[in-house]
Amino acid sequence: MPELPEVETYRRFLDELVLHQPITAVEVRDAHVLAVEEEVLRQRLVGQHVTATRRLGKNCFLELSDGTALALHFGMTGDVGAYRDDHDAPRFTRVALHLADGLRIAFIDPRKFGRIRLAESVEHYQKAKKLGPDALDVTTAHLQKVLGAKKQLIKPLLLDQGITAGLGNWIVDEVLFQAKLHPERRANTLTNQEFEDLRGAIQLVLTTAIRHEATYRHFPASFLIHAREWDTSATPGTDQHKYCPRHPKVEIEKKYVGGRATYFCPVCQPAPAEEAS
């Protein structure tokens, strides 16, 4: 599933290609991904040009010359691409924006869970979808304000897009590992320093993932992500990726927290007293 780092990579790709290029046609190959009538989309886009690209959480936006925005949500398998000729169109291209210079921008989605919408503005979309601030912009003060009085477990709260937009399952596990917080800590038990550590960990994980264009095998060996079943690249040919990067003899544990598969180190991230007892 495209998470915030992937979507930021998509945004940067689009930013290099679409700015100030008039849209000359909208080609819809599969209307299933449209959350707006096809003809309405075409009428609103043709003749416009993209003035800026933006991202909020896992959503990418093309801001248009009339002040509105095209919102792209990538669902489980969405991606973007570019081509010039029909025979070069990426497989599973569902919608293509034709630009004046002949380039075509593809919205690619094998499983068709992604959606394309029109929005009055990014801010209007954020309000309508009840999204919190983007995870890259979140402050310690915001985290303390929205989490400090809550008795719920910290992991499900961080996954709540209304609290902060853009933190997915593996990202939250990584953030909590880097901050040395157990996923079953109750939010109202965090100290001021732990909230500061949490904010720092969010920045570290997201900026690292974006810098490596979400290519997990390039992440530092100090990251927990390599313990997940789908990435053994930190320790090729061995099972050392199953162990804590800080404590090489301590095996990473897996359990379900809030219904989501969760990885953590039982030493670095000690269980809260109520759980340990």
C-alpha positions as CSV (number, residue, x, y, z in Angstrom):
1,M,0.0,0.0,0.0
2,P,1.4,3.4,-0.9
3,E,2.3,5.2,2.3
4,L,3.3,8.8,2.9
5,P,6.9,8.2,1.6
6,E,5.7,6.6,-1.6
7,V,3.1,9.4,-2.2
8,E,5.8,12.0,-1.6
9,T,7.9,10.3,-4.2
10,Y,4.9,10.3,-6.6
11,R,4.4,14.0,-5.9
12,R,8.0,14.9,-6.7
13,F,7.8,12.9,-9.9
14,L,4.6,14.8,-11.0
15,D,6.1,18.1,-9.9
16,E,8.9,17.6,-12.4
17,L,6.5,16.9,-15.3
18,V,3.2,18.6,-15.1
19,L,3.7,22.2,-13.8
20,H,2.3,24.9,-16.1
21,Q,1.5,22.4,-18.9
22,P,-2.0,22.8,-20.3
23,I,-4.2,19.7,-20.0
24,T,-5.5,19.0,-23.5
25,A,-7.4,15.8,-22.9
26,V,-8.6,13.4,-20.2
27,E,-8.5,9.7,-21.2
28,V,-10.5,7.4,-19.0
29,R,-9.8,3.8,-19.5
30,D,-11.6,2.6,-16.4
31,A,-14.1,4.8,-14.7
32,H,-14.1,2.6,-11.6
33,V,-11.3,4.8,-10.0
34,L,-13.3,8.0,-10.5
35,A,-15.2,9.6,-7.6
36,V,-16.6,12.2,-10.0
37,E,-18.6,11.8,-13.2
38,E,-16.3,11.3,-16.2
39,E,-17.7,14.2,-18.2
40,V,-17.6,16.5,-15.2
41,L,-13.9,15.6,-14.7
42,R,-13.2,16.3,-18.4
43,Q,-15.0,19.6,-18.4
44,R,-13.2,20.8,-15.3
45,L,-9.7,19.7,-16.4
46,V,-9.3,20.3,-20.1
47,G,-7.8,23.7,-20.7
48,Q,-6.5,24.0,-17.1
49,H,-2.9,23.8,-16.1
50,V,-1.3,22.6,-12.9
51,T,0.1,25.4,-10.8
52,A,1.5,23.3,-7.9
53,T,1.7,19.8,-6.5
54,R,0.9,19.2,-2.8
55,R,0.6,16.2,-0.5
56,L,-1.4,15.7,2.7
57,G,-0.8,12.4,4.4
58,K,-1.3,9.7,1.8
59,N,-3.1,12.0,-0.6
60,C,-1.5,13.8,-3.6
61,F,-3.0,17.0,-5.1
62,L,-2.6,18.8,-8.4
63,E,-3.6,22.4,-7.8
64,L,-5.2,23.8,-10.9
65,S,-5.2,27.3,-12.5
66,D,-8.8,27.9,-11.5
67,G,-8.0,27.5,-7.8
68,T,-9.4,24.0,-7.4
69,A,-7.5,20.8,-7.0
70,L,-7.4,17.3,-8.4
71,A,-7.1,14.8,-5.5
72,L,-5.3,11.5,-6.0
73,H,-5.6,8.7,-3.4
74,F,-3.7,5.5,-4.4
75,G,-5.6,2.9,-2.4
76,M,-3.8,-0.4,-2.1
77,T,-1.8,-0.5,-5.3
78,G,-1.8,2.9,-7.0
79,D,1.1,4.5,-8.7
80,V,1.8,7.2,-11.4
81,G,3.7,7.1,-14.6
82,A,4.4,9.0,-17.8
83,Y,4.4,8.0,-21.5
84,R,3.9,9.5,-25.0
85,D,2.5,6.8,-27.2
86,D,-0.3,4.3,-26.6
87,H,1.9,1.3,-26.9
88,D,4.1,2.6,-24.1
89,A,1.2,3.1,-21.6
90,P,2.0,1.4,-18.3
91,R,0.0,-1.7,-17.6
92,F,-3.1,-1.0,-15.5
93,T,-3.3,2.7,-16.5
94,R,-6.8,3.7,-15.5
95,V,-6.8,7.4,-16.3
96,A,-4.3,9.5,-18.3
97,L,-4.0,13.3,-18.5
98,H,-2.7,14.4,-21.9
99,L,-0.5,17.5,-21.7
100,A,0.3,20.1,-24.4
101,D,3.8,18.9,-24.9
102,G,2.6,15.4,-25.8
103,L,3.4,13.8,-22.5
104,R,0.7,11.7,-20.8
105,I,0.5,11.3,-17.1
106,A,-0.9,7.9,-16.0
107,F,-2.8,7.0,-12.9
108,I,-2.0,3.3,-12.5
109,D,-3.9,1.0,-10.2
110,P,-4.0,-2.8,-10.7
111,R,-6.6,-3.4,-8.0
112,K,-8.7,-0.3,-8.6
113,F,-9.0,0.8,-4.9
114,G,-7.5,4.2,-5.7
115,R,-9.7,7.2,-6.3
116,I,-9.5,10.5,-8.3
117,R,-11.6,13.4,-7.0
118,L,-12.2,17.0,-7.5
119,A,-11.7,19.3,-4.5
120,E,-12.4,23.0,-3.9
121,S,-9.0,23.2,-2.4
122,V,-6.5,21.1,-0.3
123,E,-7.8,22.7,2.8
124,H,-11.4,22.0,1.9
125,Y,-10.5,18.3,1.3
126,Q,-8.7,18.1,4.6
127,K,-11.7,19.5,6.4
128,A,-14.2,17.3,4.6
129,K,-12.2,14.1,5.2
130,K,-11.4,15.2,8.8
131,L,-7.7,14.7,8.4
132,G,-5.2,15.9,10.9
133,P,-2.0,17.8,10.1
134,D,0.5,16.1,7.8
135,A,2.8,13.9,9.8
136,L,5.9,15.7,8.5
137,D,4.5,19.0,9.9
138,V,3.3,17.6,13.3
139,T,4.7,19.3,16.4
140,T,5.4,18.1,19.9
141,A,2.8,20.5,21.1
142,H,0.2,19.0,18.8
143,L,0.9,15.5,19.9
144,Q,0.7,16.4,23.5
145,K,-2.6,18.3,22.9
146,V,-4.4,15.5,21.0
147,L,-2.9,12.5,22.8
148,G,-1.9,13.6,26.3
149,A,-5.3,13.0,27.9
150,K,-6.3,9.9,26.0
151,K,-6.2,6.5,27.8
152,Q,-6.2,4.5,24.5
153,L,-3.1,2.6,23.3
154,I,-0.6,4.7,21.5
155,K,-0.3,2.6,18.3
156,P,-4.0,2.8,17.2
157,L,-4.0,6.5,18.0
158,L,-1.0,7.2,15.8
159,L,-2.8,5.3,13.0
160,D,-5.8,7.6,13.3
161,Q,-5.6,9.9,10.3
162,G,-7.7,12.5,12.2
163,I,-4.9,12.9,14.7
164,T,-2.0,13.0,12.2
165,A,-2.3,12.3,8.5
166,G,0.1,9.8,6.8
167,L,1.2,7.3,9.4
168,G,0.6,3.8,8.2
169,N,1.2,0.5,10.0
170,W,4.9,-0.2,9.4
171,I,5.7,3.5,9.9
172,V,4.1,3.6,13.3
173,D,5.9,0.4,14.3
174,E,9.2,2.0,13.2
175,V,8.4,5.3,14.9
176,L,7.7,3.6,18.2
177,F,10.8,1.5,17.9
178,Q,13.0,4.5,17.3
179,A,11.3,6.4,20.2
180,K,11.6,3.3,22.4
181,L,7.9,3.2,23.2
182,H,5.9,0.0,23.6
183,P,2.9,0.0,21.2
184,E,0.6,-0.8,24.1
185,R,1.6,2.2,26.2
186,R,-1.4,4.3,27.0
187,A,-1.1,7.8,25.5
188,N,-1.8,9.6,28.8
189,T,1.2,7.9,30.4
190,L,3.8,9.5,28.1
191,T,6.1,12.1,29.6
192,N,7.0,15.4,28.0
193,Q,10.4,13.9,27.0
194,E,8.7,10.9,25.4
195,F,6.4,13.1,23.4
196,E,9.5,15.0,22.2
197,D,11.1,11.7,21.3
198,L,8.0,10.6,19.5
199,R,7.9,13.7,17.3
200,G,11.7,13.3,16.6
201,A,11.1,9.6,15.6
202,I,8.3,10.6,13.2
203,Q,10.7,13.0,11.5
204,L,13.5,10.5,11.4
205,V,11.5,7.7,9.9
206,L,9.6,9.7,7.3
207,T,12.6,11.7,6.1
208,T,14.7,8.5,5.9
209,A,12.0,6.8,3.9
210,I,11.6,9.7,1.6
211,R,15.3,10.1,1.1
212,H,15.5,6.5,0.0
213,E,12.3,6.9,-2.1
214,A,10.6,4.2,0.0
215,T,13.0,1.5,-1.2
216,Y,13.1,-0.5,2.1
217,R,16.2,-2.5,1.3
218,H,18.2,0.8,1.4
219,F,17.0,1.8,4.9
220,P,19.6,1.7,7.6
221,A,20.3,-1.6,9.4
222,S,19.2,0.2,12.6
223,F,15.6,0.2,11.4
224,L,13.1,-2.3,12.6
225,I,11.5,-2.6,9.2
226,H,14.0,-5.3,8.2
227,A,12.4,-7.6,10.8
228,R,9.2,-7.8,8.8
229,E,8.7,-10.9,6.8
230,W,9.0,-9.1,3.4
231,D,12.4,-7.5,4.0
232,T,15.6,-9.5,4.8
233,S,18.0,-7.1,3.0
234,A,19.8,-5.8,6.1
235,T,21.3,-9.2,6.8
236,P,21.4,-11.2,3.6
237,G,21.9,-14.9,3.9
238,T,21.3,-14.9,7.7
239,D,18.3,-14.6,10.0
240,Q,19.9,-11.7,12.0
241,H,17.2,-9.3,10.7
242,K,14.8,-11.1,13.1
243,Y,16.8,-9.7,16.0
244,C,16.9,-6.2,17.5
245,P,19.5,-3.9,15.8
246,R,20.4,-2.6,19.3
247,H,20.4,-6.0,21.1
248,P,21.5,-8.6,18.6
249,K,20.5,-11.5,20.9
250,V,16.9,-10.3,21.5
251,E,14.4,-11.5,18.9
252,I,11.8,-9.0,17.6
253,E,8.3,-10.0,18.7
254,K,5.1,-9.9,16.8
255,K,1.6,-9.5,18.1
256,Y,-1.6,-7.8,17.1
257,V,-2.4,-4.4,18.6
258,G,-5.7,-2.8,17.6
259,G,-6.1,-5.6,15.1
260,R,-2.9,-4.7,13.3
261,A,0.3,-6.8,13.0
262,T,2.8,-5.1,15.2
263,Y,6.6,-5.6,15.6
264,F,8.6,-4.4,18.6
265,C,11.6,-5.2,20.7
266,P,10.7,-6.4,24.2
267,V,13.9,-4.9,25.7
268,C,14.0,-1.5,23.9
269,Q,10.3,-1.0,24.2
270,P,9.4,-2.4,27.7
271,A,5.8,-3.4,28.2
272,P,3.8,-1.0,30.4
273,A,3.3,-2.1,34.0
274,E,-0.3,-3.2,33.4
275,E,0.8,-5.4,30.5
276,A,3.9,-6.8,32.2
277,S,2.2,-7.8,35.4
